[in-house]
């Protein structure tokens, strides 16, 4: 089992805003035009109200010479952290399968 990450993961929108837009002095409008998306779409991502889709990951990777996996993995990590910490309800799920039970069954 992996150790629990206690620090909130960084949303990809924060990385776009802080590490790319600010240093490159990009506006939402100029970056949206370059990416071929609406200003509203980009604004939702950089303000952390929407996530990065596979299509957007491809666009961002092209614009910033990164990989689509960077953006998708960052989004996945953020989404999982939010889901895990938003509610503990998922912990009430009863395990139906464990590798050790299967090993004992076949021994």
MODELLER restraints for C-alpha pairs under 7 A, 6 or more apart:
rsr = mdl.restraints
at = mdl.atoms
rsr.add(forms.Gaussian(group=physical.xy_distance, feature=features.Distance(at['CA:8:A'], at['CA:81:A']), mean=6.72, stdev=0.5))
rsr.add(forms.Gaussian(group=physical.xy_distance, feature=features.Distance(at['CA:9:A'], at['CA:77:A']), mean=6.58, stdev=0.5))
rsr.add(forms.Gaussian(group=physical.xy_distance, feature=features.Distance(at['CA:9:A'], at['CA:78:A']), mean=5.00, stdev=0.5))
rsr.add(forms.Gaussian(group=physical.xy_distance, feature=features.Distance(at['CA:9:A'], at['CA:81:A']), mean=6.56, stdev=0.5))
rsr.add(forms.Gaussian(group=physical.xy_distance, feature=features.Distance(at['CA:10:A'], at['CA:78:A']), mean=6.30, stdev=0.5))
rsr.add(forms.Gaussian(group=physical.xy_distance, feature=features.Distance(at['CA:11:A'], at['CA:48:A']), mean=6.54, stdev=0.5))
rsr.add(forms.Gaussian(group=physical.xy_distance, feature=features.Distance(at['CA:11:A'], at['CA:74:A']), mean=6.92, stdev=0.5))
rsr.add(forms.Gaussian(group=physical.xy_distance, feature=features.Distance(at['CA:11:A'], at['CA:75:A']), mean=6.44, stdev=0.5))
rsr.add(forms.Gaussian(group=physical.xy_distance, feature=features.Distance(at['CA:11:A'], at['CA:78:A']), mean=5.86, stdev=0.5))
rsr.add(forms.Gaussian(group=physical.xy_distance, feature=features.Distance(at['CA:12:A'], at['CA:71:A']), mean=6.46, stdev=0.5))
rsr.add(forms.Gaussian(group=physical.xy_distance, feature=features.Distance(at['CA:12:A'], at['CA:74:A']), mean=6.09, stdev=0.5))
rsr.add(forms.Gaussian(group=physical.xy_distance, feature=features.Distance(at['CA:12:A'], at['CA:75:A']), mean=6.12, stdev=0.5))
rsr.add(forms.Gaussian(group=physical.xy_distance, feature=features.Distance(at['CA:13:A'], at['CA:45:A']), mean=5.07, stdev=0.5))
rsr.add(forms.Gaussian(group=physical.xy_distance, feature=features.Distance(at['CA:13:A'], at['CA:46:A']), mean=3.76, stdev=0.5))
rsr.add(forms.Gaussian(group=physical.xy_distance, feature=features.Distance(at['CA:13:A'], at['CA:47:A']), mean=6.34, stdev=0.5))
rsr.add(forms.Gaussian(group=physical.xy_distance, feature=features.Distance(at['CA:13:A'], at['CA:48:A']), mean=5.62, stdev=0.5))
rsr.add(forms.Gaussian(group=physical.xy_distance, feature=features.Distance(at['CA:14:A'], at['CA:46:A']), mean=5.96, stdev=0.5))
rsr.add(forms.Gaussian(group=physical.xy_distance, feature=features.Distance(at['CA:16:A'], at['CA:46:A']), mean=6.57, stdev=0.5))
rsr.add(forms.Gaussian(group=physical.xy_distance, feature=features.Distance(at['CA:17:A'], at['CA:46:A']), mean=5.96, stdev=0.5))
rsr.add(forms.Gaussian(group=physical.xy_distance, feature=features.Distance(at['CA:21:A'], at['CA:27:A']), mean=6.86, stdev=0.5))
rsr.add(forms.Gaussian(group=physical.xy_distance, feature=features.Distance(at['CA:28:A'], at['CA:39:A']), mean=6.23, stdev=0.5))
rsr.add(forms.Gaussian(group=physical.xy_distance, feature=features.Distance(at['CA:28:A'], at['CA:42:A']), mean=6.86, stdev=0.5))
rsr.add(forms.Gaussian(group=physical.xy_distance, feature=features.Distance(at['CA:28:A'], at['CA:43:A']), mean=6.59, stdev=0.5))
rsr.add(forms.Gaussian(group=physical.xy_distance, feature=features.Distance(at['CA:29:A'], at['CA:39:A']), mean=5.61, stdev=0.5))
rsr.add(forms.Gaussian(group=physical.xy_distance, feature=features.Distance(at['CA:32:A'], at['CA:38:A']), mean=5.82, stdev=0.5))
rsr.add(forms.Gaussian(group=physical.xy_distance, feature=features.Distance(at['CA:32:A'], at['CA:39:A']), mean=5.34, stdev=0.5))
rsr.add(forms.Gaussian(group=physical.xy_distance, feature=features.Distance(at['CA:32:A'], at['CA:42:A']), mean=6.07, stdev=0.5))
rsr.add(forms.Gaussian(group=physical.xy_distance, feature=features.Distance(at['CA:35:A'], at['CA:59:A']), mean=5.86, stdev=0.5))
rsr.add(forms.Gaussian(group=physical.xy_distance, feature=features.Distance(at['CA:44:A'], at['CA:50:A']), mean=5.25, stdev=0.5))
rsr.add(forms.Gaussian(group=physical.xy_distance, feature=features.Distance(at['CA:45:A'], at['CA:51:A']), mean=5.78, stdev=0.5))
rsr.add(forms.Gaussian(group=physical.xy_distance, feature=features.Distance(at['CA:45:A'], at['CA:52:A']), mean=6.83, stdev=0.5))
rsr.add(forms.Gaussian(group=physical.xy_distance, feature=features.Distance(at['CA:51:A'], at['CA:75:A']), mean=6.50, stdev=0.5))
rsr.add(forms.Gaussian(group=physical.xy_distance, feature=features.Distance(at['CA:52:A'], at['CA:71:A']), mean=6.88, stdev=0.5))
rsr.add(forms.Gaussian(group=physical.xy_distance, feature=features.Distance(at['CA:52:A'], at['CA:72:A']), mean=6.73, stdev=0.5))
rsr.add(forms.Gaussian(group=physical.xy_distance, feature=features.Distance(at['CA:52:A'], at['CA:75:A']), mean=6.28, stdev=0.5))
rsr.add(forms.Gaussian(group=physical.xy_distance, feature=features.Distance(at['CA:54:A'], at['CA:72:A']), mean=6.79, stdev=0.5))
rsr.add(forms.Gaussian(group=physical.xy_distance, feature=features.Distance(at['CA:57:A'], at['CA:68:A']), mean=4.65, stdev=0.5))
rsr.add(forms.Gaussian(group=physical.xy_distance, feature=features.Distance(at['CA:57:A'], at['CA:71:A']), mean=5.47, stdev=0.5))
rsr.add(forms.Gaussian(group=physical.xy_distance, feature=features.Distance(at['CA:57:A'], at['CA:72:A']), mean=6.37, stdev=0.5))
rsr.add(forms.Gaussian(group=physical.xy_distance, feature=features.Distance(at['CA:58:A'], at['CA:68:A']), mean=5.11, stdev=0.5))
rsr.add(forms.Gaussian(group=physical.xy_distance, feature=features.Distance(at['CA:61:A'], at['CA:67:A']), mean=4.87, stdev=0.5))
rsr.add(forms.Gaussian(group=physical.xy_distance, feature=features.Distance(at['CA:61:A'], at['CA:68:A']), mean=5.25, stdev=0.5))
